[in-house]
Amino acid sequence: MPHTRIGIPTLLYLAILMMGAGPAVGDDVRRIYNGATPRDGVQAMVLEELWRVGNEGDGIFFGRVPRVDTDHQGNIYILDSQLCQVHVYSPAGNLLRTVFREGDGPGEARDARDMLLMPDGGIGLVLVDMGIVKFVDGIGDPAGSLRLGGAEGGNYALVSGSGIDGGVVLAGRCSSPGKTRSIRLRRLFLQRCDLSGNQTAVYAENHTVYDFNDFNYVERDELPPFHWAYDVGADGRVFVAGDRNDYEVMVYDPDGTPELVIEREYSPFARTDEDRERFAHMIETSMEGLPFETKVELEDTYPAISVLQRGLQVTSDGSLWVLSGRGLKPETPGIMAVYDVFDPDGVFVRQVALAAPHDAARVGIVLADGNLVIVIEGYMESVASWFGNGAIFSGEEWSTPEVVVYRMGDGK
C-alpha cells in the first residue's frame, strides 16, 4: 500500500539544488511513495476506432503533426506544423474550420513548434524563434501575440506550451554569450508567464554550456523531462516529471510553490537496440553540416517517464496518467502502451493496458474526455523535424501523418 512521507533527506535535497532541476523542494513538501504494484491491478482496454483523418480516402493530407488537443466540448484540434495550420474537428469527425496560415501577419505564423488552447477558447501557436506565441480567437480571428521576456524580449527558443487562466506555461531555452566566442550559456526552463510575456513562476530549469571547440551533445542535459513531460490540471496545478531516471512527478501550485511529490517504485528499463539506433540517427542527422566536430552521449535506458511522447497527462477528473519507459514498450502482444494511473491524491490505483495496432515508441497518444484515445501516426517523424538542421527519425519508411480517434472499451 502507498504511504505518505513528510520531508526529504538533506543529501537528496542538496543534489536537487545542484542539478538545477527547479524550485527547491523543502521539508514541508508532502511526498507520496507508491510501490511497484497498483492497488487495483491492471485493466485491459481495447481501443475501438471511431474515425480517422489524414489518409488517402478522406482527401486531407498533413505535413507534420506534433500536437493534438481537445476542448471542453470534445472538439479535436490538430496542428500541422509544416503548413502552420490548426484544423478543428467535431467529436464526430466533421471539419469545423481551419485557422492560422503560414506568413508573418496577424493570424499567421512560421516555424510553429507547438499549439496551446486557452480557457477562453482562443488558440495559440508556439513559435521556435524569439520566444513568441501568436493567438487567434475561437473563430480564427487574430487575437494578438506575446513575446517571452515582455517588451525587452531576449534570445529565446520555445519548444512547447500550455494555456492557463491569465497566461501560459512555456518550455524552452534562453542562450547568452560566454567568456569566449566559442562558448554559449544556455538555460533550459519550464515557466509561467502572463499575456504580456513576463515571467511569473518557474517550475523547472537547468543550465548547460556549449563549447563549439569541444561540442558534446549530452541527452540527459539537452532533453530534460520538463520540456515535454508536463501537464496543467483543471485547477491550474502544474505536474512535471522530475529527474530523467527517477520515477517522480513534481506538483506545483500555479504560482510555482512546490505542493507534492508523487513517486513510484521503478527500475530502469534498457533501450532496445532498434530504438537506440533510431534515436541516435535522429540526433546525428540533426547536426549534419555543422562546421565543427560533434560528439553524442546517449543514455542506455528509456526515461523513467517518457519525454518526447509527453508522458504526463492529467484528465478532467484530476487523475494523473503516466507513460513510463516500460509502459512505452509493453511485452504483451497487441498492447500498444501501458499507463500508470494515479488518483488526485497521488495514489497509484491501477494500470491501463491499451490494445491497438500501433507502436507507442513511434506514435503520439492523447487521452481525452469520454474515454477517447487519439493516436497520431507519423508523430515521431514530426518531432524529429524540430531538431537542429532537420533530423530524420530513422532510416525506415516514413509514416504518413494520420490522426486516429478511438474509444476505450473493456478488454475480454
matplotlib code that plots the C-alpha trace (Angstrom):
import matplotlib.pyplot as plt

x = [0.0, 1.2, 2.2, 2.9, 6.3, 6.9, 10.3, 13.3, 16.7, 19.3, 21.7, 18.9, 17.7, 21.2, 21.6, 18.4, 19.6, 23.0, 21.2, 19.2, 16.0, 13.6, 12.4, 13.7, 11.7, 11.9, 11.0, 7.4, 6.5, 4.5, 5.8, 3.6, 5.6, 3.9, 5.1, 5.6, 2.1, -1.0, -3.7, -6.4, -4.3, -4.1, -7.1, -7.0, -8.8, -9.5, -9.5, -12.5, -11.8, -14.4, -12.8, -9.5, -8.2, -5.1, -5.4, -5.9, -9.6, -10.6, -8.5, -6.9, -3.1, -1.0, 2.7, 3.8, 1.6, 3.4, 0.3, -3.3, -5.6, -9.3, -11.5, -14.4, -16.9, -14.9, -13.7, -10.3, -7.6, -4.8, -1.7, 0.0, 3.3, 4.6, 1.7, 1.2, -2.4, -4.8, -7.7, -10.7, -12.9, -16.1, -16.3, -18.0, -15.1, -16.5, -14.1, -15.4, -12.8, -9.1, -7.3, -3.9, -1.8, 1.8, 3.0, 4.2, 1.0, -1.8, -3.3, -0.2, 2.9, 6.1, 8.1, 5.3, 6.7, 3.5, -0.1, -1.9, -5.6, -6.7, -9.5, -11.5, -11.5, -8.5, -5.7, -2.0, 0.9, 4.2, 7.0, 10.5, 12.3, 12.3, 10.0, 6.8, 3.3, 0.7, -3.1, -6.4, -9.8, -12.3, -13.4, -10.0, -9.7, -6.3, -6.0, -2.5, 0.7, 3.1, 6.9, 8.7, 10.6, 7.9, 8.8, 12.5, 12.4, 15.5, 17.3, 14.6, 13.6, 10.4, 9.6, 6.1, 3.3, 0.0, -2.7, -3.9, -6.1, -4.4, -1.3, 0.6, 3.1, 6.1, 9.1, 12.2, 15.7, 17.5, 21.1, 23.7, 27.4, 30.1, 33.6, 34.9, 33.4, 33.2, 31.1, 27.3, 25.5, 22.0, 19.2, 16.5, 13.2, 9.6, 7.9, 4.7, 4.3, 1.4, -0.1, 2.5, 5.3, 6.5, 7.7, 5.5, 6.7, 9.5, 8.6, 11.9, 15.2, 18.7, 21.9, 24.2, 27.3, 28.0, 31.7, 32.0, 35.7, 34.7, 31.0, 29.3, 25.6, 24.5, 21.0, 20.4, 21.1, 19.6, 16.3, 15.1, 11.8, 10.3, 10.4, 7.6, 6.7, 4.4, 0.7, -1.6, -4.6, -8.1, -7.3, -4.1, -1.6, 1.4, 2.6, 6.2, 8.4, 11.5, 14.9, 15.2, 16.0, 13.8, 10.1, 8.8, 6.3, 6.6, 3.3, 3.3, 0.7, 0.1, 2.4, 5.3, 5.2, 6.0, 3.0, 3.5, 6.0, 4.5, 6.9, 6.6, 9.0, 10.6, 13.7, 15.4, 14.4, 17.1, 16.6, 16.2, 19.0, 16.4, 15.1, 18.6, 19.6, 16.5, 17.2, 20.9, 20.0, 17.7, 20.3, 23.2, 21.2, 20.2, 23.8, 24.9, 26.6, 27.7, 31.2, 32.8, 33.2, 30.4, 30.1, 26.9, 26.3, 23.1, 21.5, 21.3, 17.8, 14.5, 13.5, 11.5, 8.7, 8.5, 9.7, 9.1, 5.8, 4.5, 4.4, 2.3, -1.4, -3.9, -7.5, -10.5, -11.3, -7.9, -6.4, -2.7, -1.8, 1.9, 3.5, 6.8, 9.7, 8.4, 4.8, 6.1, 7.5, 5.0, 5.9, 2.3, 1.5, -1.3, -0.8, 0.2, 1.0, 0.5, -0.3, 0.1, -2.9, -2.8, -5.8, -6.0, -4.3, -1.2, -2.1, -1.1, -4.6, -4.3, -2.5, -4.4, -3.2, -4.3, -4.8, -4.3, -2.2, 0.4, 4.0, 3.8, 7.5, 6.7, 3.2, 1.7, -1.1, -3.6, -6.2, -9.5, -12.8, -15.4, -12.9, -11.3, -7.8, -6.3, -3.3, -1.0, 0.7, 3.9, 4.3, 8.0, 8.9, 7.1, 9.0, 12.3, 11.9, 12.2, 15.8, 18.8, 19.1, 16.0, 16.6, 15.3, 13.8, 15.0, 16.2, 12.9, 10.0, 8.3, 5.0, 2.4, 0.9, -2.6, -4.9, -7.0, -9.7, -10.6, -12.9, -11.7, -13.7, -13.2, -10.9, -12.0]
y = [0.0, 3.6, 5.7, 9.4, 10.7, 14.2, 15.7, 14.9, 13.8, 16.6, 15.0, 14.4, 18.0, 19.3, 17.1, 18.5, 22.1, 21.3, 19.8, 23.0, 20.9, 23.6, 25.4, 24.0, 21.1, 21.6, 19.6, 20.9, 19.4, 16.2, 13.1, 10.2, 7.0, 4.2, 0.6, -1.1, -2.7, -0.7, -1.0, -2.2, -4.2, -4.0, -3.1, -4.1, -1.7, -2.5, 0.6, 0.8, 3.0, 5.8, 7.8, 8.9, 11.7, 12.2, 9.2, 9.0, 8.2, 11.5, 13.8, 15.5, 15.4, 16.6, 17.7, 17.3, 16.7, 17.1, 18.1, 17.2, 18.6, 18.7, 21.4, 21.1, 20.5, 17.5, 19.2, 18.0, 20.4, 19.1, 21.2, 20.8, 22.5, 22.3, 24.4, 26.4, 25.5, 24.2, 22.0, 21.9, 18.8, 18.0, 14.9, 13.1, 13.9, 16.7, 19.5, 22.7, 25.2, 25.7, 28.6, 30.2, 30.1, 30.5, 34.1, 37.0, 38.9, 38.7, 35.2, 33.9, 32.1, 30.4, 27.6, 26.6, 24.2, 23.6, 24.5, 25.6, 26.1, 29.0, 28.8, 31.4, 29.3, 31.0, 29.1, 29.8, 28.7, 28.4, 29.6, 28.4, 31.7, 34.8, 33.3, 34.3, 32.9, 34.0, 33.8, 33.7, 33.6, 30.8, 31.6, 32.2, 36.0, 37.4, 37.9, 39.3, 37.7, 37.6, 37.7, 35.9, 38.4, 41.1, 44.2, 43.7, 40.2, 38.0, 35.3, 32.6, 29.5, 27.7, 24.0, 23.6, 25.4, 25.1, 27.7, 28.7, 31.4, 34.7, 33.4, 30.5, 27.8, 27.7, 25.4, 26.4, 27.7, 31.0, 31.5, 34.1, 34.6, 33.1, 34.3, 33.4, 33.4, 29.6, 29.5, 29.8, 29.6, 28.1, 28.0, 25.4, 26.1, 25.5, 28.6, 30.5, 34.0, 36.5, 37.5, 40.2, 37.6, 38.5, 35.6, 34.9, 31.5, 29.0, 25.3, 23.7, 24.7, 23.6, 25.2, 23.9, 25.2, 24.8, 24.9, 24.8, 23.9, 20.7, 20.2, 17.3, 16.6, 15.1, 13.6, 13.9, 17.7, 18.6, 16.7, 17.4, 15.8, 19.1, 20.3, 17.9, 15.6, 18.0, 19.0, 21.5, 20.3, 21.9, 23.6, 25.3, 23.0, 22.0, 18.4, 18.0, 14.9, 15.1, 13.7, 11.6, 8.3, 8.6, 8.0, 11.1, 13.8, 17.2, 19.0, 22.8, 25.4, 27.8, 30.4, 27.9, 26.7, 23.0, 21.2, 17.5, 14.9, 11.6, 8.7, 5.1, 2.2, 1.7, 0.1, 1.4, -0.2, -0.8, 0.6, -1.9, -1.7, -0.7, 2.3, 3.3, 3.3, 5.3, 7.9, 8.1, 8.6, 11.5, 13.3, 12.7, 13.8, 17.0, 18.0, 17.2, 20.1, 21.8, 23.5, 21.7, 18.2, 16.8, 14.1, 12.5, 10.9, 8.9, 7.1, 3.3, 3.3, 4.8, 7.8, 6.7, 8.9, 9.2, 12.6, 13.1, 11.2, 13.7, 11.0, 13.0, 13.7, 15.0, 14.2, 16.4, 14.3, 15.1, 11.7, 11.6, 9.2, 8.4, 6.6, 5.1, 3.8, 0.3, 1.3, 2.6, -0.9, -3.4, -7.1, -8.4, -8.8, -6.5, -4.0, -0.5, 1.1, 0.7, 3.7, 4.1, 5.9, 7.9, 9.4, 13.1, 12.3, 10.7, 7.1, 4.5, 3.0, 1.0, 0.4, 0.6, -1.5, -0.1, -2.6, -1.1, -1.9, 0.9, 1.2, 3.6, 4.5, 5.9, 7.5, 10.2, 9.3, 11.9, 11.0, 12.9, 13.0, 10.4, 7.6, 8.8, 8.0, 9.8, 8.3, 10.3, 8.2, 9.9, 11.6, 10.9, 11.8, 15.2, 15.6, 14.8, 17.7, 20.0, 19.2, 21.1, 21.1, 18.9, 15.5, 12.2, 9.8, 6.6, 5.2, 3.3, 4.2, 7.5, 7.1, 9.4, 11.7, 10.5, 11.0, 8.1, 8.6, 5.6, 4.9, 2.7, -0.4, -3.1, -5.9, -9.5]
z = [0.0, -0.7, 2.3, 2.9, 3.8, 5.0, 4.2, 2.1, 3.2, 3.3, 0.8, -1.8, -1.2, -1.9, -5.0, -6.5, -5.9, -7.6, -10.6, -11.0, -11.5, -10.4, -7.3, -4.0, -2.6, 1.1, 4.2, 4.3, 0.9, 1.1, -0.7, -1.7, -2.2, -4.1, -4.6, -7.9, -7.9, -8.4, -5.8, -8.2, -10.6, -14.4, -16.6, -20.3, -22.6, -26.3, -28.5, -30.8, -33.9, -34.4, -37.2, -38.7, -40.8, -43.0, -45.2, -48.9, -48.6, -47.0, -49.2, -46.2, -46.0, -43.1, -43.4, -39.7, -36.7, -33.4, -31.4, -31.0, -28.2, -27.3, -25.7, -23.2, -26.0, -27.2, -30.4, -31.6, -32.7, -35.0, -35.5, -38.9, -38.1, -41.6, -43.0, -39.8, -39.7, -37.0, -38.2, -35.8, -35.9, -34.2, -31.9, -34.8, -37.1, -39.2, -40.1, -38.5, -39.5, -40.2, -38.5, -39.0, -42.1, -43.0, -43.0, -40.9, -40.4, -37.8, -37.6, -39.5, -38.3, -39.3, -37.6, -35.3, -32.7, -30.6, -30.1, -26.9, -26.1, -23.9, -21.4, -23.3, -26.5, -28.1, -29.8, -29.7, -31.8, -30.1, -32.4, -32.3, -32.7, -30.5, -27.8, -29.5, -29.1, -31.7, -30.9, -32.7, -31.0, -31.1, -34.7, -36.0, -36.0, -34.9, -31.2, -30.7, -29.5, -26.6, -26.6, -23.7, -21.7, -22.3, -24.3, -23.8, -25.3, -25.3, -27.1, -26.6, -28.4, -27.4, -27.6, -26.1, -24.2, -22.4, -21.9, -18.4, -16.8, -17.4, -19.1, -20.5, -19.4, -21.8, -22.1, -24.0, -23.7, -23.4, -24.6, -23.9, -24.8, -22.7, -21.9, -25.3, -28.8, -28.8, -25.6, -25.3, -22.0, -22.1, -19.6, -20.3, -18.5, -17.8, -16.6, -16.4, -17.9, -18.2, -21.5, -21.9, -21.8, -18.3, -16.1, -13.1, -11.9, -12.7, -12.3, -13.5, -15.2, -15.8, -17.1, -19.8, -21.6, -25.3, -26.2, -30.0, -29.8, -27.9, -28.7, -26.8, -27.1, -23.8, -24.0, -20.2, -20.4, -23.8, -23.4, -19.9, -18.9, -18.1, -21.8, -22.8, -19.9, -18.0, -17.9, -16.4, -14.4, -14.5, -11.2, -12.6, -10.8, -12.9, -13.0, -14.1, -14.5, -12.2, -12.9, -16.2, -14.5, -11.4, -11.4, -9.7, -10.5, -9.0, -8.5, -8.2, -7.3, -10.2, -8.5, -8.6, -5.0, -4.7, -3.3, -3.7, -5.0, -6.3, -6.5, -7.7, -7.1, -10.5, -12.0, -15.2, -18.4, -21.1, -24.5, -27.3, -30.0, -32.5, -30.6, -29.6, -33.3, -34.2, -31.6, -32.4, -36.1, -35.2, -33.1, -35.5, -38.6, -36.8, -36.5, -40.1, -41.8, -38.6, -39.1, -36.2, -34.8, -32.6, -30.1, -28.8, -25.4, -25.2, -22.3, -22.3, -20.7, -21.5, -19.4, -16.3, -17.6, -21.4, -22.5, -26.3, -26.0, -23.5, -20.8, -18.2, -18.8, -16.3, -17.1, -16.2, -13.1, -11.7, -12.4, -13.5, -16.3, -16.6, -19.6, -18.3, -20.3, -19.6, -20.5, -23.8, -24.7, -23.3, -23.7, -24.2, -28.0, -29.2, -26.3, -27.6, -24.2, -20.5, -18.4, -14.7, -13.2, -10.0, -8.3, -7.3, -4.0, -5.8, -5.0, -7.7, -8.2, -11.4, -14.7, -18.0, -21.0, -24.3, -27.0, -30.5, -33.6, -33.1, -31.7, -28.8, -29.3, -32.8, -32.3, -30.1, -27.7, -26.4, -23.7, -23.8, -22.1, -22.9, -22.8, -26.0, -27.1, -30.0, -31.8, -34.1, -36.7, -38.0, -34.7, -34.1, -37.6, -36.9, -33.7, -35.4, -37.7, -34.6, -34.1, -35.5, -39.2, -39.8, -38.3, -39.6, -37.0, -38.6, -41.9, -42.2, -44.4, -43.4, -41.5, -43.2, -40.5, -39.7, -36.7, -35.4, -32.8, -30.6, -27.7, -24.9, -24.2, -21.6, -22.6, -22.8]

ax = plt.figure().add_subplot(projection="3d")
ax.plot(x, y, z, "-o")
ax.set_aspect("equal")
plt.show()
